Amino acid sequence: MKSTVKKIMPAKAVRIITGKVPQAKLSLSIKVVEVFSRTKFLSSVYYIFNPEFRRETHSVMKGKLEHLKSFQAETSNYYLLRRNIHRLEKGLLMSPRRDIFGASFILETVKCFNYLKDLYPKDEQITWANDVLTEYFAVTVSQKDRDKAERLFQPLEERETNKKPYQRNGDIELRTSIEDLQVLAQHRRSVRWFRPGKVEQEKIDKAMQVAAQAPTACNRQPYYFKIIQNEELLRKAVDIPMGTKGFSHNINNLAIVIGDLSAYPFERDRHLIYIDSSLAVMSFLFALESQQVSSCVLNWPDIAIKEEEVKKQFNLKDSERVIMFIAFGYPNYDEKVAFSQKKELDRLRTFS
């Protein structure tokens, strides 16, 4: 069985796609895949011999371990606090609102808050958690676990903040029209030719502030951007992703988007690092472009040797996975960009 499965490993798949595999081997490959794809069990047997998902499963397990171990320190998990506070937010904004909600997790939330507020007293996330918890105890009715949590709750000292659920002002005039956004989207293209020079930190930070507003499951934001501008590190990093051949020497600013699987205790959430970070990336790119800074998302296929190279170069944890690389900088308008025809609307959406 093992020798049969080896016939369709990734290296062979390339030859299949390019037509360099004899028809007999292609037919065998189809038959093997057909057999192992019949049931979930057979598919799992196939991947015992095919190692392509082992790095992902290892990272998921390492992230789960980190997440669970954090509970040994008085439930000091930062991601847990963010998730639970957001769950309380959703309960507070419901209409009609229930008299009691969140009782199953309010104790762990308060313990987590009390621990983390002493570590990060000036963290805006702690202020947000403080305001939501204060509102929660003000509007819910008596209940055993809720009352015990209220007695344990150690709120921050009085400060002028109001980060609880609120009503948006519908009268605010949004200056960006759909036409403006369309112009920005069409002007933004993958730019591969940049003028020399580093992008100022102020502009990068402004773009990151926009990216931070992107939606994310339970507001966990399980990612961070590693900005590379040091010349020595750049030269080591720019050739790691695929698709940079011919222009990597021209890259003066690089971002590596990294997902953190320690944000989750369950395997069901393993894809959220890719979804949430990608939502943030698009906002980041638009925010850069609005400041006359162009960008190019670089190809990052799931290849073991490249992932190991990045982990070693930048000392990433086993629970962290590279999502993508982004080259960015001031565009050289003397050079060209690809037209990149997009799909027609009818190929992108349906109405039911």
PyMOL commands that set and color helices and strands:
alter all, ss='L'
color gray80, all
select helices_A, chain A and resi 2-6+10-18+23-36+40-49+51-72+78-93+106-119+124-139+144-152+178-187+201-211+217-219+231-237+248-250+261-263+267-269+272-289+304-314+345-348
alter helices_A, ss='H'
color red, helices_A
select strands_A, chain A and resi 223-228+253-260+294-298+320-329
alter strands_A, ss='S'
color yellow, strands_A
deselect
rebuild
show_as cartoon
